[in-house]
Amino acid sequence: MTRVIFSCLLLLLISGVSCSYRKPASHKEIAATYASSNKQKVWDAVLQVLEQKQIPVARKDFGKGIIVSDSFTVTPDQVDCGKNFFGVDYPGTRLGVLKVKIKDSGEPRITFELGALLTITVNGKQVVCTSFGTLEDDILNSVDIQLGLKRDQVRKSGN
């Protein structure tokens, strides 16, 4: 009798794990405005930082101010892909694509769009992830260093 009850509970728990999950939360946009620089310097610094961080660039257009990465591996501390029934990050491959926009209306402004998908190891399902902003903030800090700017010379917004 206890085996039957245990088996039923186990089956219920397993079916609940595959159906129940906490969706990723939305997060604020990460952006920075560089008052004491120009678009070309910021552009060059961003490309150099992406290369240093081994984020492959698939497309870039200086005129439009857009840099788009090829897909690259992101980590659970960079993106929120939700949690399983037990409140744990799903195991699997997280691939992201980063879009950097550099607008110049007197002061260059950088904004980011990090899109990521998680392919869950167990069942192969894909989950859309949202960014925590940690990667973007790390990139911005590195751009600040490349440009030789201090924190008070850059206006940042977001996380």
ABEGO torsion letter per residue (X at the ends): XAAAAAAAAAAAAAAAAAABBBBBBBBBBBBBBBAABBAAAAAAAAAAAAAAAGBBBABBBAAAGBBBBBBBBBBAAABBAEBBAAGBBBBEBBBBBBBBBBBBBGBBBBBBBBBBBBBBAAAGBBBBBBBAGAAAAAAAAAAAAAAGBBAAABBBBEX
